[in-house]
C-alpha cells in the first residue's frame, strides 16, 4: 500500500504545500501582527485609565471649589443672619433644610466660635461637625458601624452682630456621588480610606471589593499614583489609584477591558481567517493537480458541514477511485458512528444526571440582618413540612424550635464550612434531627443576606446509629453470657471433675451444651444475616417430612427448655404432611422461634408447636405465654435489630437478628410469616410452607 507521506503522491504535495504556506504566513504576518495589536490596545487602555484618573482628580477639585463657593453664598444670605439674630430656632432649622435641599447638599450647619452647633440639618450625625470639620476639604467620618467621606466647606457670617457665627456645609461622598463621577468620567469609580472601600460605582458594592485582590503593576507609575489590575464579577479591569489630599483618602478609577479583550480576540480571529483564506487559495492549486479527487473531497466537506450542524443521521457515501480519499471517507463514517453513539450516551447520561439531581433534595435557608428567614428552598419545604409563604420573614428560632432545651436555635447556627446537629420541632409537631452546615451561599432573590445554611434530615441515620449501638452492646452480651458460663463450667470440670457426682457432671455438661447451642444459634443468625445483606443467600428445597424437621428442632432445643422447666407440646395432624422445603433452613427457623418463645416466656410455662394443612400450604405455628407484642409493633418485629420483648423491662436482650432471618428463609420458600396475639396471653408466630404433594 502506497504511503500517504510519499512526496511523489498528489495528496502529500497538497498537504506539504498547504502546511508550508500556512506556516510562512503565520510566522511572517501573524506573530508580529498579534504582538503589535496587543501592545497597541494595552497602551490605549492604560492611556484611557490615566486620562480618567486626571479627569477625576480635576472633578474633585472642581467639587471642592463648588462646595467652598456654596459656603460663601450661604453665609452671605441676609435671611440667615436675621434668623440668627432673632434666635428663632424652628424657622432657622427649616431655612437650613431648604438651603440644603436646594443646593443638593447633605449637611448645612451653623456653628459658634466655641465650636458649638447652633442648628444643623443632620442633628443625629455621629460626630460634632462644628468641632471636627472646621477646615475646608475632605473629612473622614469613622465609627464602629459607619465609614464615610465628606467634602466640607465653611465661611464666617458677616454683618452687624453676626461675626461670631460660621456656616458649615457638607456633602457625603457616597455611592450616588461616585455614580455621578462614573457618568462624567466613563470609568468605574471607588473612594478608599486606610485600605477600606467607602463608596463605589460597582453594582456589587463595597463589601465585594474587600475580597478582591489588586495586582500592582507599573505601566506609567508615578510617586503618588498606583496602577493595578483586578477582576470584578468575572470581568477584568485596569485601575489607577491616587490620593486626594493628606487625609488618607484615595480615589480609584477602573476601566473594564472585557471589550478590549474581545476586540483582541476578534482581530486575532480575523487574522486567523486571513491565514485560512490564504491556505484555501493554496489548496485550490492542489485541486487542479488532483482533479480525480476533487469531487469526493467536496462531498466529504459537505458531509462534515452537516456534521457540524448536528446532522449525524446521514451516512458518508463517497464513490472514490483514490485509495486515500476512500480511507478518509471510511474514517469519517466511523467517526460519525462513534460521535452519534457518544452523543446518545451523553444525552442518556444527562437525563440520568438531571433525574438524579431532582432526586437529591437538601434544604437551603438564608437569614437577613434581623435573623429572619429570607429564602426557603423546595428541599427545605419537603423536609420541614412548612411552605415558603409560611416561614418567609419569620424568625429562625420560631421555625426551627429546639426540642430538649430553651436555648434559641439561632445560638447553634454553625460557622461557614462547619456543621451542627439539632433536634427540632417541625410542622405538625413532628420532631426530627437536622444536620445544618454553614455556607457562603446567597441566591440573587435572597436580598440582604447574612447567613446561608444547608440542612438535611438525619433522623433515620440517628435511629440506625442508636440501633447499631444497641445491637453491638447486645451481641457482646449474647457472646459474653454463654462464654462466661462455659468458662465457669469448664474450670469446675478441670479442677473438680474427680470429686463431682454423676448428676453434677451432667449439670455442668448441660450448661456447656446450652452455651454452645446459644453461640451456634447466634453465629448462624449472624452468618445468615450477612449472607442476606450481601445477596448471597440461597436455599435448596426438596420434598421433606415436616415431622422429622420439627423433631430435629425439638431435639436441639430440649436442653434449653428443660433448664427453664418449660413444657413443649407438639400437635400435628394424624397424616403428617410432606413439604417442599430446605430442611436445614426450616430447622433454623423453628430453632429461632422456639428460642424466642423460651427467652421471652415465663419459667415453667408451656410452648406449643402446631401445624394446619390446607390445599396448597402448611401453616406451622409456635405459641408461647410471654407478655405478647402490641398490635402496632407486630409489623416491625421481623426487621433487623428489633426485639419482640423490648417493651418488657424484665425480658432478656438478644441480637435482634433471629426473626429477620426467619422472614428471609420463609419468603425464599415462597411462604409468608406473621405474628398475632394468643388468647389468654402470649404470642403466636406462624409461617407457611408449600405442600410437597401438589400436582
C-alpha positions in Angstrom: 0.0 0.0 0.0 1.4 3.4 -1.0 2.2 5.6 2.0 0.4 8.9 2.3 3.8 10.5 3.1 5.2 9.7 -0.4 6.4 13.0 -1.7 5.5 12.0 -5.2 1.8 11.5 -4.3 -0.6 14.3 -5.0 -2.2 14.4 -1.5 1.3 14.6 0.0 2.2 17.5 -2.3 -1.0 19.3 -1.5 -0.6 18.8 2.3 3.0 19.9 2.2 2.2 23.0 0.1 -0.7 23.9 2.4 1.4 23.5 5.6 4.3 25.5 4.1 2.1 28.4 3.1 0.2 28.5 6.4 3.4 28.3 8.5 5.1 31.0 6.4 2.0 33.2 6.7 1.7 32.7 10.4 5.4 33.4 11.0 5.7 36.4 8.7 2.4 38.1 9.4 0.5 36.6 12.3 3.0 36.7 15.1 4.2 40.3 14.6 0.7 41.4 14.0 -0.7 39.8 17.1 2.1 41.3 19.2 1.5 44.8 17.8 -2.2 44.5 18.3 -1.9 43.5 21.9 0.7 46.2 22.7 -1.4 49.0 21.0 -4.6 48.0 22.7 -2.9 47.7 26.0 -1.3 51.2 25.7 -4.6 52.7 24.7 -6.4 51.1 27.7 -3.8 52.4 30.2 -3.8 55.8 28.5 -7.6 55.9 28.9 -7.2 55.0 32.6 -4.6 57.7 33.1 -6.8 60.3 31.4 -9.8 59.2 33.5 -7.7 59.5 36.7 -6.6 63.0 35.8 -10.2 64.0 34.9 -11.4 62.5 38.2 -8.9 64.5 40.3 -9.9 67.6 38.4 -13.5 67.0 39.1 -12.8 66.6 42.8 -11.0 69.9 42.8 -14.0 71.4 41.0 -16.4 69.9 43.5 -14.2 71.3 46.4 -14.3 74.7 44.8 -18.1 74.4 44.3 -18.6 73.5 48.0 -16.4 76.4 49.1 -18.4 78.8 46.9 -21.7 77.4 48.2 -20.4 78.0 51.8 -19.7 81.7 50.9 -23.1 82.2 49.2 -24.9 80.6 52.2 -23.0 82.7 54.7 -23.9 85.9 52.9 -27.7 85.3 52.8 -29.4 88.1 54.8 -32.3 85.9 55.8 -29.9 83.5 57.6 -28.3 86.4 59.5 -31.7 87.8 60.5 -32.9 84.4 61.8 -29.8 84.0 63.8 -30.2 87.4 65.3 -33.8 86.7 66.1 -32.8 83.3 67.7 -35.8 81.7 66.0 -34.7 78.0 66.2 -37.5 76.3 64.4 -37.6 78.8 61.4 -33.7 78.6 61.3 -33.8 74.8 61.0 -36.5 74.9 58.3 -34.5 77.5 56.4 -31.3 75.5 56.7 -33.2 72.4 55.4 -34.5 74.4 52.5 -30.9 75.6 51.7 -29.6 72.0 51.9 -32.3 70.6 49.6 -31.9 73.4 47.1 -28.2 73.1 46.9 -28.1 69.3 46.8 -26.1 69.1 50.0 -26.2 66.6 52.8 -25.3 69.0 55.7 -25.9 72.6 56.4 -25.0 73.8 59.9 -24.3 77.0 61.8 -21.5 77.0 64.4 -20.4 79.4 67.1 -16.9 80.4 67.8 -16.9 77.9 70.7 -17.4 75.0 68.3 -21.0 74.6 69.4 -23.6 73.7 66.9 -26.5 76.2 66.9 -28.5 74.4 64.2 -28.0 71.5 61.8 -29.8 69.6 59.1 -28.2 66.4 60.5 -28.7 66.5 64.3 -28.1 62.7 64.5 -24.7 62.8 62.9 -22.2 60.6 64.8 -19.7 63.4 65.3 -19.9 67.1 66.0 -19.1 68.7 62.7 -18.6 72.2 64.2 -15.8 70.7 66.4 -14.3 68.3 63.9 -14.8 69.8 60.4 -13.8 73.4 60.8 -11.2 73.0 57.9 -12.4 73.0 54.3 -11.8 69.9 52.3 -12.3 66.2 52.6 -13.2 64.7 56.0 -13.4 61.1 57.3 -16.3 60.0 59.5 -15.4 56.7 61.1 -17.3 54.9 63.8 -17.7 51.2 64.8 -20.6 50.8 62.3 -20.0 53.6 59.8 -17.3 54.8 57.5 -17.9 57.8 55.3 -16.0 60.5 53.5 -17.4 64.1 53.4 -16.5 67.2 51.4 -17.0 70.2 53.6 -16.7 74.0 53.3 -17.1 76.8 55.9 -17.3 80.5 55.8 -18.0 83.1 58.6 -21.3 85.0 58.5 -20.6 88.7 58.1 -22.7 91.7 59.1 -23.6 93.5 62.3 -23.8 91.2 65.3 -23.1 88.1 63.2 -19.3 87.9 63.4 -19.3 85.1 66.0 -21.1 82.6 63.6 -19.9 80.5 60.8 -21.7 78.4 58.1 -20.6 74.8 57.6 -21.8 72.8 54.6 -21.0 69.3 53.7 -21.7 66.7 51.0 -21.2 63.0 51.7 -19.2 61.1 49.0 -21.5 58.1 48.9 -22.5 55.6 46.1 -24.7 58.2 44.5 -21.8 60.6 44.3 -19.4 58.1 42.8 -22.0 57.0 40.3 -22.2 60.7 39.2 -18.4 60.6 38.9 -18.7 57.4 36.9 -21.1 59.1 34.5 -18.8 62.0 34.0 -15.5 60.1 33.5 -16.9 57.0 31.9 -14.9 54.8 34.3 -15.9 52.9 37.4 -15.2 55.0 40.5 -14.2 54.0 44.1 -13.3 56.0 47.1 -10.8 54.4 49.6 -9.5 55.3 53.0 -7.0 53.4 55.0 -7.2 50.5 52.6 -11.0 50.2 53.0 -13.5 51.0 50.3 -16.0 53.7 51.3 -18.2 54.1 48.2 -18.1 52.6 44.8 -20.0 52.6 41.5 -19.7 48.8 41.2 -23.1 47.1 41.4 -21.9 44.6 44.0 -21.0 47.3 46.5 -18.0 47.9 48.8 -18.4 44.5 50.6 -17.5 42.6 47.4 -14.5 44.9 46.8 -13.0 43.9 50.2 -12.5 40.4 48.9 -10.8 41.3 45.6 -7.1 41.2 45.1 -5.4 44.1 43.3 -2.3 43.1 41.3 0.0 46.1 41.3 1.9 46.9 38.0 3.8 49.9 36.8 2.9 50.9 33.2 3.1 54.7 33.9 3.9 54.6 37.6 4.5 57.9 39.5 5.2 58.7 43.1 1.6 59.1 44.0 -0.4 57.0 41.5 -0.6 53.2 41.8 -1.7 51.2 38.8 -3.3 47.8 39.4 -5.4 45.1 37.6 -8.2 43.0 39.2 -11.3 41.1 38.3 -14.8 42.1 39.5 -17.8 39.8 38.7 -15.6 37.8 36.3 -14.7 41.0 34.3 -11.1 42.2 34.0 -10.3 45.9 35.0 -7.3 48.2 34.7 -7.3 50.8 37.5 -5.3 53.8 38.8 -5.4 55.0 42.4 -4.3 58.4 43.7 -4.6 60.3 47.0 -7.0 63.3 47.2 -5.0 65.0 49.9 -3.0 64.2 53.0 -6.0 62.8 55.0 -5.5 59.3 53.7 -8.4 59.4 51.2 -7.7 57.9 47.8 -9.6 57.9 44.5 -9.6 54.9 42.2 -10.8 54.8 38.6 -11.2 51.5 36.8 -11.7 50.6 33.1 -13.4 47.4 32.1 -11.2 45.8 29.5 -13.6 43.0 28.6 -14.5 44.7 25.3 -10.8 45.3 24.6 -10.1 41.7 25.2 -13.0 40.8 22.9 -11.6 43.2 20.3 -8.2 41.4 20.5 -9.9 38.1 20.0 -11.9 39.4 17.0 -8.7 40.8 15.5 -7.0 37.5 16.1 -9.9 35.7 14.6 -9.8 38.0 11.5 -6.1 37.3 11.2 -6.6 33.6 11.6 -9.4 33.8 9.0 -7.0 35.5 6.7 -4.4 32.8 7.1 -7.1 30.2 6.5 -8.1 32.1 3.3 -4.5 32.1 2.1 -4.3 28.4 2.8 -7.6 27.8 0.9 -6.2 29.6 -2.1 -3.1 27.4 -2.0 -5.4 24.4 -1.6 -7.1 25.3 -4.9 -3.8 24.6 -6.6 -3.9 21.1 -5.2 -7.4 20.6 -6.5 -6.2 21.4 -10.0 -3.4 19.0 -9.6 -5.7 16.2 -8.4 -8.9 16.5 -10.4 -9.8 12.9 -9.8 -10.2 13.5 -6.0 -11.7 17.0 -6.1 -15.4 16.0 -6.2 -15.1 13.3 -3.5 -13.3 15.8 -1.3 -16.1 18.3 -1.8 -18.7 15.7 -0.9 -16.7 14.8 2.2 -16.5 18.5 3.2 -20.3 18.9 2.7 -20.9 15.9 4.9 -18.5 17.3 7.6 -20.5 20.5 7.4 -23.7 18.6 8.1 -22.0 17.0 11.0 -21.1 20.5 12.4 -24.8 21.4 12.2 -25.8 18.3 14.2 -26.9 16.1 11.4 -25.4 12.7 12.2 -28.1 10.5 10.7 -26.8 10.7 7.1 -24.1 8.2 6.4 -20.9 9.1 4.5 -21.1 7.6 1.0 -18.3 8.6 -1.4 -17.5 6.7 -4.6 -13.8 7.5 -5.0 -11.2 5.7 -7.0 -8.4 7.1 -5.0 -7.4 5.0 -2.0 -6.5 7.8 0.3 -9.9 9.5 -0.3 -11.7 6.3 0.4 -9.7 5.9 3.6 -10.8 9.4 4.7 -14.4 8.6 3.9 -14.3 5.4 5.9 -12.6 7.2 8.8 -15.3 9.9 8.7 -18.1 7.4 8.6 -16.5 5.7 11.6 -16.2 9.0 13.4 -19.9 9.8 12.6 -21.0 6.5 14.1 -18.8 6.9 17.2 -19.9 10.5 17.6 -23.6 9.6 17.2 -23.1 6.9 19.8 -21.3 9.2 22.1 -23.9 11.9 21.8 -26.6 9.3 22.5 -24.8 8.2 25.6 -24.2 11.8 26.7 -27.9 12.6 26.3 -28.8 9.5 28.3 -26.3 10.4 31.0 -27.5 14.0 31.1 -31.1 12.8 31.5 -29.9 10.5 34.3 -27.9 13.3 36.0 -30.9 15.6 35.8 -33.1 12.9 37.3 -30.5 12.2 40.0 -30.3 15.9 40.8 -34.0 16.2 41.1 -34.0 13.2 43.5 -31.3 14.6 45.8 -33.1 17.2 47.9 -31.5 19.2 50.6 -32.8 22.2 52.4 -31.4 25.7 51.9 -32.4 28.6 54.2 -30.9 32.1 54.4 -31.2 34.7 57.1 -31.1 38.5 57.0 -29.6 41.0 59.4 -32.6 40.5 61.8 -32.2 36.7 61.9 -35.4 36.3 59.8 -35.7 33.8 57.0 -35.3 35.5 53.6 -35.1 32.4 51.4 -36.5 28.9 51.7 -35.8 26.2 49.1 -38.1 23.5 47.8 -36.0 20.9 49.6 -36.5 22.8 52.8 -40.2 22.7 52.3 -40.2 18.9 51.8 -38.0 18.3 54.9 -39.8 20.6 57.3 -43.4 20.5 56.0 -43.5 24.3 56.1 -44.3 26.2 52.9 -42.2 29.1 51.8 -45.1 31.6 52.4 -45.4 30.3 56.0 -41.8 30.9 57.0 -40.6 33.9 55.0 -39.8 36.9 57.3 -40.3 34.8 60.3 -37.6 34.3 62.9 -35.3 31.3 62.6 -36.0 30.5 66.2 -39.7 30.3 65.6 -39.5 27.9 62.6 -36.7 25.7 63.9 -37.6 25.3 67.6 -35.2 23.2 69.7 -36.9 20.3 71.5 -34.8 19.5 74.5 -33.6 23.0 75.6 -34.9 26.5 75.9 -31.8 27.9 74.1 -32.7 29.7 70.9 -31.8 27.7 67.8 -30.0 30.7 66.4 -27.3 30.3 69.0 -26.5 26.9 67.4 -26.0 28.2 63.9 -22.7 26.8 62.6 -19.9 29.0 61.0 -19.3 28.7 57.3 -17.9 25.3 56.5 -18.8 23.8 59.9 -21.9 21.7 60.7 -24.1 21.0 63.7 -26.9 18.7 64.6 -30.2 20.0 66.1 -33.3 18.2 67.4 -36.1 20.5 66.3 -39.9 20.5 66.2 -41.3 20.9 62.6 -44.7 21.2 61.1 -47.4 19.2 62.7 -45.4 18.9 66.0 -43.1 16.4 64.2 -39.6 16.1 65.7 -36.6 15.5 63.5 -32.8 15.5 63.8 -31.4 18.0 61.2 -27.8 18.5 60.3 -27.0 22.2 59.5 -24.0 23.2 57.5 -22.9 26.9 57.2 -22.3 28.0 53.7 -21.3 31.1 51.8 -24.3 31.0 49.6 -26.8 33.7 48.8 -29.2 33.4 45.8 -29.9 36.7 44.0 -33.5 36.7 45.2 -32.5 36.4 48.8 -31.7 40.1 49.1 -29.7 41.4 52.1 -28.5 38.0 53.3 -26.0 37.5 56.1 -26.3 33.7 56.9 -26.8 30.8 54.5 -27.5 27.3 55.8 -27.8 23.9 54.1 -29.6 21.2 56.1 -30.8 17.7 55.7 -32.9 15.3 57.8 -30.6 12.7 59.5 -33.3 11.3 61.8 -33.1 7.9 60.2 -29.3 7.9 60.4 -29.5 8.7 64.1 -32.0 5.9 64.7 -29.8 3.5 62.8 -26.7 4.6 64.8 -28.6 4.1 68.0 -30.0 0.7 66.9 -26.5 -0.3 65.8 -25.1 0.7 69.2 -27.8 -1.3 70.9 -27.0 -4.2 68.6 -23.3 -4.2 69.3 -24.0 -4.0 73.1 -26.5 -6.8 72.9 -24.3 -9.0 70.7 -21.4 -8.5 73.1 -23.8 -9.5 76.0 -25.0 -12.5 74.0 -21.5 -13.7 73.4 -20.3 -12.9 77.0 -23.0 -14.8 78.9 -22.6 -18.3 77.3 -18.9 -17.9 77.2 -18.7 -17.0 80.9 -21.0 -19.9 81.8 -19.0 -22.3 79.6 -15.7 -21.0 81.1 -17.0 -21.5 84.6 -18.3 -25.0 83.9 -15.0 -25.9 82.2 -13.0 -24.7 85.2 -15.1 -26.8 87.5 -14.6 -29.8 85.3 -10.9 -29.3 85.2 -10.5 -28.6 88.9 -13.1 -30.9 90.4 -14.1 -33.5 87.8 -13.0 -36.4 90.0 -14.9 -35.2 93.1 -18.2 -34.4 91.2 -21.2 -36.8 91.2 -22.8 -38.0 88.0 -25.7 -35.5 88.5 -23.3 -32.6 89.0 -21.3 -33.7 85.9 -24.5 -33.9 83.9 -25.5 -30.4 85.1 -22.1 -28.9 84.1 -22.2 -30.7 80.7 -25.7 -29.5 80.1 -24.6 -25.9 80.9 -21.7 -26.3 78.4 -24.1 -27.7 75.8 -26.6 -24.8 76.3 -23.8 -22.3 76.0 -22.5 -23.9 72.8 -26.1 -24.1 71.4 -26.7 -20.4 72.1 -23.4 -19.4 70.5 -24.1 -21.7 67.5 -27.6 -20.1 67.0 -26.2 -16.6 67.3 -23.4 -17.3 64.9 -25.8 -19.0 62.4 -28.1 -15.9 62.6 -25.1 -13.5 62.1 -23.9 -15.5 59.1 -27.3 -15.8 57.6 -28.0 -12.1 58.1 -24.7 -11.2 56.4 -25.5 -13.5 53.5 -28.9 -11.9 53.1 -27.4 -8.4 53.2 -24.7 -9.4 50.7 -27.2 -11.0 48.3 -25.6 -14.4 48.6 -28.5 -16.1 50.4 -29.9 -19.3 48.7 -31.9 -22.4 49.6 -32.1 -25.9 48.3 -35.7 -27.1 48.7 -36.9 -30.6 48.2 -39.6 -33.0 49.5 -39.2 -33.2 53.2 -41.0 -34.7 56.2 -42.4 -31.9 58.4 -42.5 -34.2 61.4 -38.8 -35.0 61.0 -38.0 -31.3 60.7 -39.9 -30.5 63.9 -38.4 -33.4 65.8 -34.9 -32.2 64.9 -35.6 -28.7 66.1 -37.2 -30.0 69.3 -34.1 -32.2 70.0 -31.9 -29.1 69.5 -34.0 -27.0 71.9 -34.7 -29.7 74.5 -31.8 -28.9 76.9 -32.8 -25.2 77.0 -36.4 -25.9 77.6 -35.5 -28.4 80.3 -33.3 -25.8 82.0 -36.2 -23.3 82.4 -38.8 -26.1 83.2 -40.7 -25.1 80.1 -43.0 -27.7 78.6 -43.1 -28.2 74.8 -46.4 -29.5 73.3 -46.4 -30.7 69.7 -49.8 -31.0 67.9 -49.6 -32.4 64.4 -52.2 -33.8 62.1 -52.6 -37.6 62.0 -51.3 -37.6 58.5 -48.1 -35.6 58.9 -47.7 -33.5 55.7 -44.8 -33.5 53.3 -43.5 -30.0 52.5 -41.3 -28.7 49.7 -38.5 -27.1 51.8 -34.8 -26.9 52.7 -34.7 -29.0 55.9 -31.7 -27.3 57.4 -33.1 -23.8 56.9 -36.6 -24.7 58.3 -34.9 -26.3 61.3 -33.1 -23.0 61.8 -36.4 -21.1 61.5 -38.0 -23.3 64.2 -35.0 -23.1 66.5 -35.1 -19.3 66.3 -38.9 -19.2 67.1 -38.5 -21.7 69.9 -35.5 -19.8 71.3 -37.6 -16.5 71.3 -40.6 -18.4 72.9 -38.3 -19.6 75.7 -36.4 -16.3 76.1 -39.5 -14.1 76.3 -41.8 -16.6 78.0 -42.0 -17.3 81.8 -40.4 -20.2 83.6 -42.5 -23.4 83.8 -44.8 -22.2 81.0 -45.8 -24.2 78.0 -44.8 -23.7 74.4 -46.8 -25.3 71.7 -45.9 -26.3 68.1 -48.8 -27.0 65.8 -49.5 -27.4 62.0 -52.6 -26.6 60.0 -52.9 -28.0 56.4 -54.9 -26.6 53.6 -54.9 -27.3 49.8 -51.6 -25.8 48.9 -49.9 -24.7 52.1 -48.9 -25.9 55.5 -49.1 -23.3 58.3 -46.7 -24.0 61.2 -47.3 -22.2 64.5 -45.2 -21.6 67.6 -47.3 -20.3 70.6 -45.9 -19.0 73.9 -47.2 -17.5 77.1 -45.0 -14.4 77.1 -46.1 -10.8 77.6 -47.2 -10.6 74.0 -46.5 -7.9 71.3 -48.5 -4.7 70.9 -50.6 -4.6 67.7 -48.8 -1.5 66.4 -45.4 -3.2 66.7 -46.3 -6.6 65.2 -45.3 -5.5 61.7 -41.9 -4.4 62.9 -40.6 -7.4 64.8 -39.3 -9.1 61.6 -37.0 -6.2 60.9 -33.3 -6.4 61.9 -32.3 -5.2 65.3 -35.9 -5.2 66.6 -36.6 -7.2 69.7 -40.0 -8.9 70.4 -39.9 -8.3 74.1 -38.0 -4.9 74.3 -41.1 -3.2 75.8 -40.9 -5.7 78.7 -38.2 -4.5 81.0 -37.8 -8.0 82.5 -37.2 -9.6 79.1 -33.8 -10.9 78.1 -32.0 -8.9 75.3 -30.9 -10.6 72.1 -29.1 -9.7 68.9 -32.2 -8.7 67.1 -31.4 -10.9 64.0 -33.3 -14.1 64.5 -36.8 -13.0 63.3 -35.3 -11.2 60.3 -33.5 -14.5 59.3 -36.9 -16.3 59.8 -38.6 -13.9 57.5 -35.9 -14.2 54.8 -35.9 -18.0 54.9 -39.7 -18.4 54.7 -40.1 -15.8 51.9 -37.3 -17.6 50.0 -39.6 -20.7 50.1 -42.4 -18.6 48.7 -44.2 -18.6 52.0 -45.4 -15.9 54.4 -44.6 -15.1 58.1 -46.5 -13.3 60.8 -47.4 -12.9 64.4 -50.6 -12.5 66.3 -51.7 -12.3 70.0 -52.6 -15.6 71.7 -55.9 -15.8 73.6 -55.1 -15.9 77.3 -51.8 -14.1 76.9 -48.7 -14.6 74.8 -47.9 -14.6 71.1 -48.3 -17.0 68.1 -45.6 -16.8 65.5 -46.5 -18.6 62.3 -45.1 -19.3 58.8 -46.3 -21.2 55.7 -44.6 -23.7 53.5 -45.7 -25.1 50.2 -47.1 -28.7 50.4 -45.0 -31.3 48.7 -47.8 -33.3 47.1 -49.2 -30.6 44.9 -49.9 -31.6 41.3 
